[in-house]
Each structure stands twice: as structure tokens, then as C-alpha cells.
Amino acid sequence: MVISKLDPKFKYEVKKTPGGHNIMRCFQCGTCNVGCPVREIEAKYNPRKIIRMTVLGMRERVLSSDFIWLCSECYTCQERCPQDVRIPEVMTALKNLAVKEDRIHRSFAKRMEIIQTHGTLYPLSQFDNTKREELGLPQIPSENKEVQELLKHTTFKAPEQKGGT
């Protein structure tokens, strides 16, 4: 990493973003990694390392990588953190900063495309509505035209992926 590519103000930007206010409390103890279920499956998700890179100012690396999108928000790390860093909230702050720069993870962009096309994320069958009716719930239309119309008037466009690993 070239020092000239570091953004020393990045940590303060994260700190000002809702959810990121406790990022500077982290003293890199690694307790967050111990019980993280995502870390058990995917080694590149390392909350301690993500926070460290953020504090060091590695803006481009943090916001363009897939790893900030992996947090499952199980709050195990938050419960164990001795400094009350609130890592799921920090990850949300980082995601929000990435979205401001049109760095939307491809899985979320794909979900929005599906919702724009069909008005729902998951297709509903008559079987689903029959079961809902048996439970006394109202039927849900197979396509939601109101949602489709609403999304036509938003600024969301499926982005070309910037960066990402």
C-alpha cells in the first residue's frame, strides 16, 4: 500500500456516519473474531482487520471490497467487545459510505433488479396464497405493480461494479 493513497480523514468520516461513532474505541484485541460465524466460513471477513484498515485510511480498499458486505449482524462480536465498538453498526456505516459512492455489492444490485422487474424479491405462487388464506392472512399479488412504479421513479440504477474482490 502506497502511503499517498491513504486517506487520513476516512476514520473521521466513518465516525460521523450513523453507526460508526465508536470505531476509534477499537484497540485491536481480536475478541470480535473469536465467535464470528462468518469468519468461520470466510477467512477474508475479519472485523478487526477491517476496522484497522479503516483507521489507517485505506478508504479505497475498504469501500471497494466485498468483505464489508459479509457481516451477518448476529451481534456476537458486539456482545464480546470490551470497548463497545458495535461492529455490526460500523459495518453498516461502511456499507452506507460505499453506497454513497455507487459501490453497491452485486448481490444487492441483483436484488433491486429483481424487485424492479417483478415488484417482489421472491416469486409467489397460488400455493403460497392458499396457505396464507388458511392462516387468515390476506393474499399477496404475484406482481406488485405499485412497487414497480415506485422504483421507476428512484435514482437506483444497477451499477457497474467498481472494484470488489
DSSP file (Angstrom, degrees, kcal/mol; ACC not computed):
  #  RESIDUE AA STRUCTURE BP1 BP2  ACC     N-H-->O    O-->H-N    N-H-->O    O-->H-N    TCO  KAPPA ALPHA  PHI   PSI    X-CA   Y-CA   Z-CA
    1    1 A M              0   0    0      0, 0.0     2,-0.4     0, 0.0     5,-0.0   0.000 360.0 360.0 360.0 126.5    0.0    0.0    0.0
    2    2 A V    >   -     0   0    0      1,-0.1     3,-1.9     2,-0.0     4,-0.3  -0.676 360.0-136.7 -81.5 131.1    1.4    3.4   -1.0
    3    3 A I  G >  S+     0   0    0     -2,-0.4     3,-1.8     1,-0.3    -1,-0.1   0.826 102.0  64.2 -59.8 -32.7    1.1    5.9    1.8
    4    4 A S  G 3  S+     0   0    0      1,-0.3    -1,-0.3     3,-0.1    -2,-0.0   0.706  96.9  58.6 -66.1 -17.2    0.0    8.6   -0.7
    5    5 A K  G <  S+     0   0    0     -3,-1.9    55,-0.4     2,-0.1    -1,-0.3   0.488  84.7 103.0 -88.5  -3.1   -3.1    6.5   -1.3
    6    6 A L    <   -     0   0    0     -3,-1.8    52,-0.2    -4,-0.3    51,-0.1  -0.550  62.7-147.8 -80.6 145.3   -4.2    6.6    2.3
    7    7 A D    >   -     0   0    0     50,-3.1     3,-1.8    -2,-0.2     4,-0.4  -0.889   9.1-170.5-114.0  98.3   -7.0    8.9    3.4
    8    8 A P  T 3  S+     0   0    0      0, 0.0     4,-0.3     0, 0.0     3,-0.2   0.675  85.9  56.3 -65.4 -15.2   -6.2   10.1    7.0
    9    9 A K  T 3> S+     0   0    0      1,-0.2     4,-1.9     2,-0.1     3,-0.4   0.530  81.4  90.3 -90.8  -7.0   -9.7   11.6    7.2
   10   10 A F  H <> S+     0   0    0     -3,-1.8     4,-2.5     1,-0.2     5,-0.2   0.904  82.9  53.0 -58.4 -45.4  -11.5    8.4    6.4
   11   11 A K  H  > S+     0   0    0     -4,-0.4     4,-2.1    43,-0.3    -1,-0.2   0.849 109.6  49.8 -60.7 -33.9  -11.8    7.3   10.0
   12   12 A Y  H  > S+     0   0    0     -3,-0.4     4,-1.6    -4,-0.3    -1,-0.2   0.841 108.5  52.3 -74.3 -33.0  -13.4   10.6   10.9
   13   13 A E  H  X S+     0   0    0     -4,-1.9     4,-1.0     2,-0.2    -2,-0.2   0.914 111.6  46.6 -65.5 -42.6  -15.9   10.3    8.1
   14   14 A V  H >< S+     0   0    0     -4,-2.5     3,-0.6     1,-0.2     6,-0.3   0.912 109.5  54.9 -63.7 -42.2  -16.9    6.8    9.3
   15   15 A K  H 3< S+     0   0    0     -4,-2.1    -1,-0.2     1,-0.2    -2,-0.2   0.837 108.3  48.6 -61.5 -34.1  -17.1    8.2   12.9
   16   16 A K  H 3< S+     0   0    0     -4,-1.6    -1,-0.2     4,-0.1    -2,-0.2   0.680  93.7  92.5 -79.2 -18.7  -19.6   10.9   11.7
   17   17 A T  S X< S-     0   0    0     -4,-1.0     3,-2.7    -3,-0.6     4,-0.3  -0.573  97.1 -93.6 -77.2 135.7  -21.7    8.3    9.8
   18   18 A P  T 3  S+     0   0    0      0, 0.0    78,-0.1     0, 0.0    -1,-0.1  -0.256 114.2  19.4 -51.3 126.9  -24.6    6.8   11.8
   19   19 A G  T 3  S+     0   0    0     -4,-0.1     3,-0.4    73,-0.1    74,-0.1   0.121 107.7  82.6  99.0 -18.9  -23.4    3.6   13.4
   20   20 A G    X   +     0   0    0     -3,-2.7     3,-1.7    -6,-0.3     4,-0.2   0.375  53.9 106.1 -98.2   5.6  -19.7    4.4   13.1
   21   21 A H  T 3  S+     0   0    0     -4,-0.3     3,-0.3     1,-0.3    -1,-0.2   0.713  80.5  47.3 -62.7 -23.3  -19.3    6.6   16.2
   22   22 A N  T >  S+     0   0    0     -3,-0.4     3,-1.9    63,-0.3     4,-0.4   0.314  76.7 107.0-100.2   9.3  -17.4    4.0   18.3
   23   23 A I  G X  S+     0   0    0     -3,-1.7     3,-1.1     1,-0.3    -1,-0.2   0.831  74.2  58.0 -60.0 -33.2  -14.9    3.0   15.6
   24   24 A M  G 3  S+     0   0    0     -3,-0.3    -1,-0.3    -4,-0.2    -2,-0.1   0.585  91.5  72.0 -75.9  -8.1  -12.0    4.8   17.3
   25   25 A R  G <  S+     0   0    0     -3,-1.9    -1,-0.2    60,-0.1    -2,-0.2   0.719  71.2 108.1 -76.1 -20.5  -12.5    2.8   20.5
   26   26 A C    <   -     0   0    0     -3,-1.1    55,-0.0    -4,-0.4    -3,-0.0  -0.377  42.8-178.6 -64.6 125.7  -11.1   -0.4   19.0
   27   27 A F        -     0   0    0     -2,-0.2    -1,-0.1     0, 0.0    -3,-0.0   0.085  50.3-108.4-112.1  22.9   -7.7   -1.3   20.3
   28   28 A Q        +     0   0    0      1,-0.1    -2,-0.1    20,-0.1    20,-0.0   0.822  65.1 149.6  64.1  38.9   -7.4   -4.4   18.1
   29   29 A C        -     0   0    0      1,-0.1    -1,-0.1    19,-0.0    -3,-0.0   0.779  51.4-134.4 -73.7 -25.4   -7.8   -7.1   20.8
   30   30 A G    >>  +     0   0    0      3,-0.0     3,-1.1     1,-0.0     4,-0.7   0.493  66.1 128.5  86.4   3.3   -9.3   -9.5   18.3
   31   31 A T  H >>  +     0   0    0      1,-0.3     3,-0.8     2,-0.2     4,-0.6   0.838  66.8  64.4 -59.9 -32.2  -12.2  -10.6   20.5
   32   32 A C  H 34 S+     0   0    0      1,-0.2     4,-0.3     2,-0.2    -1,-0.3   0.800  98.6  53.7 -62.6 -29.4  -14.6   -9.8   17.7
   33   33 A N  H <4 S+     0   0    0     -3,-1.1     3,-0.4     1,-0.2    -1,-0.2   0.735  91.2  76.8 -77.2 -22.4  -13.1  -12.6   15.6
   34   34 A V  H << S+     0   0    0     -3,-0.8    -1,-0.2    -4,-0.7    -2,-0.2   0.911 108.7  20.1 -61.1 -50.5  -13.5  -15.3   18.1
   35   35 A G  S  < S+     0   0    0     -4,-0.6    -1,-0.2    -3,-0.2    -2,-0.1   0.320  86.0 131.5-104.7   9.0  -17.2  -16.1   17.8
   36   36 A C     >  -     0   0    0     -3,-0.4     4,-1.3    -4,-0.3    -3,-0.0  -0.472  41.5-161.2 -68.6 117.1  -17.9  -14.6   14.4
   37   37 A P  H  > S+     0   0    0      0, 0.0     4,-0.8     0, 0.0    -1,-0.2   0.825  91.0  53.5 -68.8 -29.8  -19.9  -17.2   12.4
   38   38 A V  H >> S+     0   0    0      1,-0.2     4,-3.4     2,-0.2     3,-0.8   0.912 104.9  54.1 -69.4 -41.2  -19.0  -15.5    9.1
   39   39 A R  H 34 S+     0   0    0      1,-0.3    -1,-0.2     2,-0.2     6,-0.1   0.830 101.5  60.2 -61.9 -32.3  -15.3  -15.6    9.9
   40   40 A E  H 3< S+     0   0    0     -4,-1.3    -1,-0.3     1,-0.2    -2,-0.2   0.838 117.4  30.9 -62.7 -32.4  -15.6  -19.4   10.5
   41   41 A I  H << S+     0   0    0     -4,-0.8     2,-0.5    -3,-0.8    -2,-0.2   0.835 128.0  35.3 -94.6 -39.1  -16.8  -19.8    6.9
   42   42 A E    ><  -     0   0    0     -4,-3.4     3,-1.5     1,-0.1    -1,-0.3  -0.929  60.0-166.0-126.6 107.4  -14.9  -17.0    5.1
   43   43 A A  T 3  S+     0   0    0     -2,-0.5    -1,-0.1     1,-0.3    -4,-0.1   0.753  85.3  67.2 -65.5 -25.8  -11.4  -16.1    6.3
   44   44 A K  T 3  S+     0   0    0      1,-0.1     2,-1.0     2,-0.0    -1,-0.3   0.676  82.2  85.2 -73.2 -13.0  -11.3  -12.8    4.4
   45   45 A Y    <   +     0   0    0     -3,-1.5    -3,-0.1    -7,-0.2    -1,-0.1  -0.790  53.7 153.7 -87.8 108.4  -14.0  -11.5    6.7
   46   46 A N     >  -     0   0    0     -2,-1.0     4,-2.5     1,-0.1     3,-0.3  -0.858  29.1-165.1-137.6  96.5  -12.0  -10.2    9.7
   47   47 A P  H  > S+     0   0    0      0, 0.0     4,-2.4     0, 0.0     5,-0.2   0.864  91.1  52.8 -54.6 -39.9  -13.8   -7.4   11.7
   48   48 A R  H  > S+     0   0    0      1,-0.2     4,-2.2     2,-0.2     5,-0.1   0.922 111.8  45.3 -62.0 -43.8  -10.6   -6.5   13.5
   49   49 A K  H  > S+     0   0    0     -3,-0.3     4,-2.7     2,-0.2     5,-0.2   0.882 111.1  53.0 -67.9 -39.1   -8.7   -6.1   10.2
   50   50 A I  H  X S+     0   0    0     -4,-2.5     4,-2.0     2,-0.2    -2,-0.2   0.926 111.4  45.8 -62.7 -44.4  -11.5   -4.1    8.6
   51   51 A I  H  X S+     0   0    0     -4,-2.4     4,-2.7    -5,-0.2     5,-0.2   0.912 112.2  51.9 -65.0 -41.3  -11.5   -1.7   11.4
   52   52 A R  H  X S+     0   0    0     -4,-2.2     4,-2.2    -5,-0.2    -2,-0.2   0.925 110.1  47.9 -61.1 -45.4   -7.7   -1.4   11.3
   53   53 A M  H  X>S+     0   0    0     -4,-2.7     5,-2.8     2,-0.2     4,-0.7   0.872 112.0  51.3 -63.5 -36.3   -7.7   -0.7    7.6
   54   54 A T  H ><5S+     0   0    0     -4,-2.0     3,-0.9    -5,-0.2   -43,-0.3   0.942 110.5  47.0 -65.5 -47.6  -10.4    1.9    8.2
   55   55 A V  H 3<5S+     0   0    0     -4,-2.7   -44,-0.2     1,-0.3    -2,-0.2   0.858 109.7  54.5 -63.6 -35.2   -8.5    3.6   10.9
   56   56 A L  H 3<5S-     0   0    0     -4,-2.2    -1,-0.3    -5,-0.2    -2,-0.2   0.662 119.9-110.8 -72.8 -15.1   -5.3    3.6    8.8
   57   57 A G  T <<5 +     0   0    0     -3,-0.9   -50,-3.1    -4,-0.7     2,-1.9   0.715  63.5 151.6  95.2  22.7   -7.2    5.3    6.0
   58   58 A M     >< +     0   0    0     -5,-2.8     4,-2.5     1,-0.2     5,-0.2  -0.342  14.5 155.4 -83.5  57.4   -7.4    2.6    3.4
   59   59 A R  H  >  +     0   0    0     -2,-1.9     4,-2.9     1,-0.2     5,-0.3   0.904  66.2  47.4 -52.2 -55.3  -10.6    4.0    2.0
   60   60 A E  H  > S+     0   0    0    -55,-0.4     4,-1.7    -3,-0.3    -1,-0.2   0.913 114.3  46.9 -59.0 -45.8  -10.4    2.6   -1.5
   61   61 A R  H  > S+     0   0    0      2,-0.2     4,-0.6     1,-0.2    -1,-0.2   0.906 116.6  43.8 -63.9 -42.9   -9.6   -0.9   -0.3
   62   62 A V  H >< S+     0   0    0     -4,-2.5     3,-0.7     1,-0.2     6,-0.4   0.953 117.7  41.8 -69.8 -50.1  -12.3   -1.0    2.4
   63   63 A L  H 3< S+     0   0    0     -4,-2.9    -1,-0.2     1,-0.2    -2,-0.2   0.730 116.5  47.9 -75.0 -21.3  -15.1    0.5    0.3
   64   64 A S  H 3< S+     0   0    0     -4,-1.7   100,-1.2    -5,-0.3    -1,-0.2   0.518  95.1  92.1 -96.5  -4.2  -14.4   -1.4   -2.9
   65   65 A S  S X< S-     0   0    0     -3,-0.7     3,-0.6    -4,-0.6     4,-0.2  -0.550  73.1-133.1 -93.0 156.2  -14.0   -4.9   -1.3
   66   66 A D  G >  S+     0   0    0      1,-0.2     3,-1.8    -2,-0.2     4,-0.3   0.733  90.5  82.8 -72.4 -23.5  -16.7   -7.5   -0.8
   67   67 A F  G >  S+     0   0    0      1,-0.3     3,-1.2     2,-0.2     4,-0.3   0.752  80.5  60.8 -64.7 -25.8  -15.8   -8.2    2.8
   68   68 A I  G <  S+     0   0    0     -3,-0.6     3,-0.5    -6,-0.4    -1,-0.3   0.763 102.2  55.8 -69.0 -20.5  -17.8   -5.2    4.4
   69   69 A W  G <  S+     0   0    0     -3,-1.8    -1,-0.2    -4,-0.2    -2,-0.2   0.500  90.4  75.7 -86.8  -4.5  -20.9   -6.8    2.9
   70   70 A L    <   +     0   0    0     -3,-1.2    -1,-0.2    -4,-0.3    -2,-0.1   0.664  60.1 117.2 -85.1 -16.9  -20.4  -10.2    4.7
   71   71 A C        -     0   0    0     -3,-0.5    -3,-0.0    -4,-0.3   -35,-0.0  -0.289  48.3-161.7 -57.1 127.4  -21.4   -9.2    8.2
   72   72 A S        -     0   0    0     -2,-0.0    -1,-0.2     0, 0.0    -2,-0.0   0.473  30.8-128.0 -89.8  -2.2  -24.5  -11.2    9.2
   73   73 A E        +     0   0    0      1,-0.1    -2,-0.1    14,-0.0    -3,-0.0   0.900  59.2 145.4  55.4  45.7  -25.3   -8.8   12.0
   74   74 A C        -     0   0    0      1,-0.0    -1,-0.1    14,-0.0    -3,-0.0   0.638  53.0-138.1 -83.9 -15.4  -25.5  -11.6   14.6
   75   75 A Y     >  +     0   0    0      1,-0.1     4,-2.1     3,-0.0     5,-0.1   0.560  65.8 125.8  69.4  12.1  -24.1   -9.2   17.3
   76   76 A T  H  > S+     0   0    0      1,-0.2     4,-1.4     2,-0.2     5,-0.1   0.929  76.3  48.2 -61.8 -43.7  -21.8  -11.9   18.7
   77   77 A C  H  > S+     0   0    0      1,-0.2     4,-1.6     2,-0.2    -1,-0.2   0.889 110.2  51.7 -63.7 -39.5  -18.9   -9.6   18.3
   78   78 A Q  H  4 S+     0   0    0      1,-0.2    -1,-0.2     2,-0.2    -2,-0.2   0.895 107.6  52.0 -66.1 -39.7  -20.7   -6.7   19.9
   79   79 A E  H  < S+     0   0    0     -4,-2.1    -1,-0.2     1,-0.2    -2,-0.2   0.815 116.9  39.8 -65.5 -29.9  -21.6   -8.7   22.9
   80   80 A R  H  < S+     0   0    0     -4,-1.4    -1,-0.2    -5,-0.1    -2,-0.2   0.655  85.2 112.0 -94.3 -17.4  -18.0   -9.7   23.4
   81   81 A C    ><  -     0   0    0     -4,-1.6     3,-1.0     1,-0.2     5,-0.1  -0.401  52.3-158.3 -66.3 120.4  -16.3   -6.4   22.6
   82   82 A P  T 3  S+     0   0    0      0, 0.0    -1,-0.2     0, 0.0    -4,-0.0   0.654  92.6  48.4 -72.3 -13.4  -14.7   -4.9   25.7
   83   83 A Q  T 3  S-     0   0    0    -61,-0.0    -2,-0.1     0, 0.0   -58,-0.1   0.323 106.8-121.5-108.9   6.9  -14.7   -1.5   24.2
   84   84 A D    <   +     0   0    0     -3,-1.0   -59,-0.1    -6,-0.2    -6,-0.1   0.910  52.3 158.9  54.9  47.7  -18.3   -1.4   22.9
   85   85 A V        -     0   0    0     -8,-0.2   -63,-0.3   -60,-0.1     5,-0.1   0.798  38.4-144.6 -71.8 -28.5  -17.2   -0.8   19.3
   86   86 A R    >>  -     0   0    0     -8,-0.2     4,-1.8    -9,-0.1     3,-0.7   0.984  18.0-170.2  60.9  62.1  -20.5   -2.1   18.0
   87   87 A I  H 3> S+     0   0    0      1,-0.3     4,-2.8     2,-0.2     5,-0.2   0.833  77.5  57.3 -58.1 -42.0  -19.1   -3.8   14.9
   88   88 A P  H 3> S+     0   0    0      0, 0.0     4,-1.8     0, 0.0    -1,-0.3   0.898 109.8  47.7 -58.0 -36.4  -22.3   -4.6   13.1
   89   89 A E  H <> S+     0   0    0     -3,-0.7     4,-2.2     2,-0.2    -2,-0.2   0.876 110.3  51.4 -70.2 -36.7  -23.2   -0.8   13.2
   90   90 A V  H  X S+     0   0    0     -4,-1.8     4,-2.5     2,-0.2    -1,-0.2   0.914 109.1  50.9 -64.2 -42.1  -19.7    0.0   12.0
   91   91 A M  H  X S+     0   0    0     -4,-2.8     4,-2.4     1,-0.2    -2,-0.2   0.886 109.5  50.6 -62.9 -37.9  -20.1   -2.4    9.1
   92   92 A T  H  X S+     0   0    0     -4,-1.8     4,-2.6    -5,-0.2    -1,-0.2   0.908 108.9  51.4 -65.1 -41.0  -23.5   -0.7    8.3
   93   93 A A  H  X S+     0   0    0     -4,-2.2     4,-2.1     2,-0.2    -2,-0.2   0.916 110.9  48.3 -60.8 -43.0  -21.8    2.7    8.3
   94   94 A L  H  X S+     0   0    0     -4,-2.5     4,-2.3     2,-0.2    -2,-0.2   0.899 111.0  50.4 -64.8 -40.3  -19.1    1.4    5.9
   95   95 A K  H  X S+     0   0    0     -4,-2.4     4,-2.6     2,-0.2    -2,-0.2   0.916 109.4  51.5 -62.5 -42.6  -21.8   -0.1    3.6
   96   96 A N  H  X S+     0   0    0     -4,-2.6     4,-2.0     1,-0.2    -2,-0.2   0.892 109.9  48.8 -63.4 -39.3  -23.6    3.3    3.6
   97   97 A L  H  X S+     0   0    0     -4,-2.1     4,-0.9     2,-0.2    -1,-0.2   0.894 111.1  51.0 -65.6 -39.1  -20.5    5.1    2.7
   98   98 A A  H ><>S+     0   0    0     -4,-2.3     5,-2.7     1,-0.2     3,-0.7   0.916 108.9  50.7 -63.5 -42.5  -19.9    2.6   -0.1
   99   99 A V  H ><5S+     0   0    0     -4,-2.6     3,-2.3     1,-0.3    -1,-0.2   0.886 102.7  59.9 -64.1 -38.5  -23.4    3.1   -1.4
  100  100 A K  H 3<5S+     0   0    0     -4,-2.0    -1,-0.3     1,-0.3    -2,-0.2   0.802 107.5  47.2 -58.1 -27.5  -22.9    6.9   -1.5
  101  101 A E  T <<5S-     0   0    0     -4,-0.9    -1,-0.3    -3,-0.7    -2,-0.2   0.138 123.6-106.9 -98.7  18.7  -20.1    6.2   -3.9
  102  102 A D  T < 5S+     0   0    0     -3,-2.3     2,-0.7     1,-0.2    60,-0.3   0.830  76.8 137.9  58.6  35.7  -22.2    3.8   -6.0
  103  103 A R      < +     0   0    0     -5,-2.7     2,-0.5    -8,-0.1    -1,-0.2  -0.633  24.2 164.8-107.5  70.9  -20.3    0.8   -4.7
  104  104 A I        -     0   0    0     -2,-0.7    58,-0.1    -5,-0.1     5,-0.1  -0.764  43.4-110.5 -92.4 129.1  -23.3   -1.5   -4.2
  105  105 A H    >>  -     0   0    0     -2,-0.5     4,-2.2     1,-0.1     3,-0.8  -0.286  27.1-119.8 -58.1 141.1  -22.4   -5.1   -3.8
  106  106 A R  H 3> S+     0   0    0      1,-0.3     4,-2.2     2,-0.2     5,-0.1   0.774 110.9  58.5 -58.5 -28.9  -23.5   -7.1   -6.8
  107  107 A S  H 3> S+     0   0    0      2,-0.2     4,-1.7     1,-0.2    -1,-0.3   0.894 109.5  43.6 -69.2 -37.5  -25.9   -9.3   -4.7
  108  108 A F  H <> S+     0   0    0     -3,-0.8     4,-2.2     2,-0.2    -2,-0.2   0.879 112.6  52.4 -72.8 -37.8  -27.8   -6.2   -3.5
  109  109 A A  H  X S+     0   0    0     -4,-2.2     4,-2.1     1,-0.2    -2,-0.2   0.904 109.1  50.5 -62.4 -40.7  -27.9   -4.7   -7.0
  110  110 A K  H  X S+     0   0    0     -4,-2.2     4,-2.2    -5,-0.2    -1,-0.2   0.895 108.0  52.8 -64.7 -39.8  -29.3   -8.0   -8.4
  111  111 A R  H  X S+     0   0    0     -4,-1.7     4,-2.5     1,-0.2    -1,-0.2   0.919 108.9  49.6 -60.8 -43.2  -32.0   -8.0   -5.7
  112  112 A M  H  X S+     0   0    0     -4,-2.2     4,-2.8     1,-0.2    -1,-0.2   0.893 108.3  53.3 -64.7 -38.6  -33.0   -4.5   -6.7
  113  113 A E  H  X S+     0   0    0     -4,-2.1     4,-2.0     2,-0.2    -1,-0.2   0.920 110.1  47.9 -60.2 -43.2  -33.1   -5.5  -10.4
  114  114 A I  H  X>S+     0   0    0     -4,-2.2     4,-3.0     2,-0.2     5,-0.5   0.921 112.8  47.9 -64.5 -43.8  -35.5   -8.4   -9.5
  115  115 A I  H  X5S+     0   0    0     -4,-2.5     4,-2.3     1,-0.2    -2,-0.2   0.904 111.4  50.7 -64.8 -40.3  -37.7   -6.1   -7.4
  116  116 A Q  H  <5S+     0   0    0     -4,-2.8    -1,-0.2    -5,-0.2    -2,-0.2   0.874 116.2  42.4 -63.5 -36.1  -37.8   -3.5  -10.2
  117  117 A T  H  <5S+     0   0    0     -4,-2.0    -2,-0.2    -5,-0.2    -1,-0.2   0.918 133.6  15.3 -76.7 -44.7  -38.8   -6.2  -12.7
  118  118 A H  H  <5S-     0   0    0     -4,-3.0    26,-1.3     2,-0.3    -3,-0.2   0.608  90.7-123.8-110.1 -15.7  -41.3   -8.1  -10.6
  119  119 A G  S  <<S+     0   0    0     -4,-2.3     2,-0.3    -5,-0.5    -4,-0.2   0.376  89.4  65.6  84.5  -6.6  -42.2   -5.9   -7.7
  120  120 A T  S    S-     0   0    0     -6,-0.4    -2,-0.3    22,-0.1    -1,-0.2  -0.953  75.1-135.8-140.3 160.3  -41.2   -8.6   -5.3
  121  121 A L  S    S+     0   0    0     -2,-0.3    -1,-0.1     1,-0.2    -2,-0.0   0.853  93.6  37.4 -84.6 -36.9  -38.0  -10.3   -4.4
  122  122 A Y  S    S-     0   0    0     -4,-0.0    -1,-0.2    -7,-0.0     2,-0.1  -0.942  90.4-113.3-118.2 136.7  -39.4  -13.9   -4.3
  123  123 A P        -     0   0    0      0, 0.0     2,-0.4     0, 0.0    20,-0.1  -0.418  28.9-145.1 -66.8 140.0  -42.0  -15.2   -6.7
  124  124 A L        -     0   0    0     18,-0.4     2,-0.2    -2,-0.1    -4,-0.0  -0.886  12.2-159.3-107.6 137.5  -45.3  -16.1   -5.0
  125  125 A S     >  -     0   0    0     -2,-0.4     4,-1.7     1,-0.1     5,-0.2  -0.603  35.2-105.9-107.3 171.4  -47.4  -19.0   -6.2
  126  126 A Q  H  > S+     0   0    0      1,-0.2     4,-2.4    -2,-0.2     5,-0.2   0.843 121.3  61.5 -63.3 -32.2  -51.0  -19.8   -5.8
  127  127 A F  H  > S+     0   0    0      2,-0.2     4,-2.4     1,-0.2    -1,-0.2   0.924 102.2  50.9 -58.1 -45.1  -49.9  -22.4   -3.2
  128  128 A D  H  > S+     0   0    0      1,-0.2     4,-2.2     2,-0.2    -1,-0.2   0.924 112.2  45.9 -59.3 -45.3  -48.4  -19.6   -1.1
  129  129 A N  H  X S+     0   0    0     -4,-1.7     4,-2.4     2,-0.2    -1,-0.2   0.841 109.4  54.8 -69.3 -32.4  -51.6  -17.6   -1.2
  130  130 A T  H  X S+     0   0    0     -4,-2.4     4,-2.1     2,-0.2    -1,-0.2   0.929 110.1  46.7 -64.2 -44.2  -53.7  -20.6   -0.4
  131  131 A K  H  X S+     0   0    0     -4,-2.4     4,-1.4     2,-0.2    -2,-0.2   0.890 111.6  51.5 -63.9 -39.6  -51.6  -21.3    2.7
  132  132 A R  H  <>S+     0   0    0     -4,-2.2     5,-3.2     1,-0.2     4,-0.2   0.914 109.0  50.7 -63.2 -41.7  -51.9  -17.6    3.7
  133  133 A E  H ><5S+     0   0    0     -4,-2.4     3,-1.4     1,-0.2    -2,-0.2   0.898 106.8  54.0 -63.3 -40.9  -55.7  -17.8    3.3
  134  134 A E  H 3<5S+     0   0    0     -4,-2.1    -1,-0.2     1,-0.3    -2,-0.2   0.815 109.3  49.2 -62.1 -30.2  -55.8  -20.8    5.5
  135  135 A L  T 3<5S-     0   0    0     -4,-1.4    -1,-0.3    -3,-0.2    -2,-0.2   0.405 122.0-108.0 -89.2   1.6  -53.9  -18.9    8.2
  136  136 A G  T < 5S+     0   0    0     -3,-1.4    -3,-0.2     1,-0.3    -2,-0.1   0.701  75.5 136.0  80.3  19.1  -56.3  -15.9    7.8
  137  137 A L      < -     0   0    0     -5,-3.2    -1,-0.3    -6,-0.2    -2,-0.1  -0.706  59.2-103.6 -98.3 151.8  -53.8  -13.7    6.1
  138  138 A P        -     0   0    0      0, 0.0     2,-0.1     0, 0.0    -1,-0.1  -0.367  40.3-102.8 -71.4 153.4  -54.5  -11.6    3.0
  139  139 A Q        -     0   0    0     -7,-0.1   -10,-0.1    -2,-0.1    -9,-0.0  -0.411  28.3-139.9 -72.8 152.3  -53.4  -12.8   -0.4
  140  140 A I        -     0   0    0     -2,-0.1   -11,-0.1     4,-0.0    -8,-0.1  -0.958  22.2-116.2-113.4 129.6  -50.3  -11.2   -1.9
  141  141 A P        -     0   0    0      0, 0.0     3,-0.1     0, 0.0   -17,-0.1  -0.316  19.0-124.9 -64.1 148.7  -50.4  -10.4   -5.7
  142  142 A S  S    S+     0   0    0      1,-0.2     2,-0.4   -19,-0.1   -18,-0.4   0.794 100.6  30.0 -67.2 -26.7  -47.8  -12.3   -7.7
  143  143 A E  S    S-     0   0    0    -24,-0.1     2,-0.9   -20,-0.1   -24,-0.2  -0.999  75.8-145.2-130.3 138.2  -46.6   -9.0   -9.1
  144  144 A N     >  -     0   0    0    -26,-1.3     4,-2.0    -2,-0.4     3,-0.2  -0.814  16.3-179.2-105.9  94.2  -46.6   -5.7   -7.2
  145  145 A K  H  > S+     0   0    0     -2,-0.9     4,-2.6     1,-0.2     5,-0.2   0.817  79.8  59.0 -63.5 -33.0  -47.3   -3.0   -9.7
  146  146 A E  H  > S+     0   0    0      2,-0.2     4,-2.4     1,-0.2    -1,-0.2   0.916 107.4  45.9 -64.8 -41.9  -47.2   -0.3   -7.1
  147  147 A V  H  > S+     0   0    0     -3,-0.2     4,-2.7     2,-0.2    -2,-0.2   0.918 112.4  51.2 -66.2 -42.8  -43.6   -1.2   -6.1
  148  148 A Q  H  X S+     0   0    0     -4,-2.0     4,-1.2     1,-0.2    -2,-0.2   0.927 112.2  46.5 -59.3 -44.7  -42.5   -1.4   -9.7
  149  149 A E  H  X S+     0   0    0     -4,-2.6     4,-0.7     1,-0.2     3,-0.3   0.901 112.0  50.9 -65.2 -41.5  -44.0    2.0  -10.4
  150  150 A L  H >< S+     0   0    0     -4,-2.4     3,-1.2     1,-0.2    -2,-0.2   0.922 108.8  50.7 -61.7 -44.9  -42.4    3.5   -7.3
  151  151 A L  H >< S+     0   0    0     -4,-2.7     3,-1.1     1,-0.3    -1,-0.2   0.725  98.1  67.1 -69.5 -20.9  -39.0    2.1   -8.2
  152  152 A K  H 3< S+     0   0    0     -4,-1.2    -1,-0.3    -3,-0.3    -2,-0.2   0.794 101.9  49.8 -64.5 -26.3  -39.2    3.6  -11.7
  153  153 A H  T << S+     0   0    0     -3,-1.2    -1,-0.2    -4,-0.7    -2,-0.2   0.312  94.2  93.5 -98.2   7.9  -39.0    7.0  -10.1
  154  154 A T  S <  S-     0   0    0     -3,-1.1    -3,-0.0     2,-0.1     0, 0.0  -0.480  79.8-123.2 -92.9 170.7  -36.0    6.3   -7.9
  155  155 A T        +     0   0    0     -2,-0.2     2,-0.3     2,-0.0    -1,-0.1   0.402  68.5 126.6 -91.7   2.0  -32.4    7.0   -8.8
  156  156 A F        +     0   0    0     -5,-0.2     2,-0.4   -44,-0.0    -2,-0.1  -0.437  29.1 168.7 -67.6 126.8  -31.3    3.4   -8.4
  157  157 A K        -     0   0    0     -2,-0.3    -2,-0.0     0, 0.0   -44,-0.0  -0.994  46.7-103.1-131.9 138.5  -29.6    2.1  -11.4
  158  158 A A        -     0   0    0     -2,-0.4     2,-0.1     1,-0.1   -52,-0.0  -0.476  49.5-137.2 -61.6 115.9  -27.7   -1.2  -11.3
  159  159 A P        -     0   0    0      0, 0.0     2,-0.5     0, 0.0    -1,-0.1  -0.353  11.5-111.1 -78.0 153.9  -24.1    0.0  -11.1
  160  160 A E        -     0   0    0      1,-0.1     2,-0.2    -2,-0.1     0, 0.0  -0.726  54.0 -99.9 -73.2 133.8  -21.2   -1.3  -13.0
  161  161 A Q        -     0   0    0     -2,-0.5     2,-0.7   -58,-0.1   -58,-0.1  -0.394  34.7-153.3 -65.0 122.7  -19.2   -2.9  -10.2
  162  162 A K        -     0   0    0    -60,-0.3     2,-0.1    -2,-0.2    -1,-0.1  -0.871  62.1 -39.7 -94.1 117.5  -16.4   -0.6   -9.1
  163  163 A G  S    S+     0   0    0     -2,-0.7   -98,-0.1     1,-0.1  -102,-0.1  -0.396  74.7 156.5  68.2-141.4  -13.6   -2.7   -7.6
  164  164 A G              0   0    0   -100,-1.2   -99,-0.2  -103,-0.1    -1,-0.1   0.321 360.0 360.0  89.7 139.2  -14.7   -5.6   -5.5
  165  165 A T              0   0    0   -101,-0.1  -100,-0.1     0, 0.0    -1,-0.1   0.366 360.0 360.0-125.7 360.0  -12.7   -8.7   -4.8
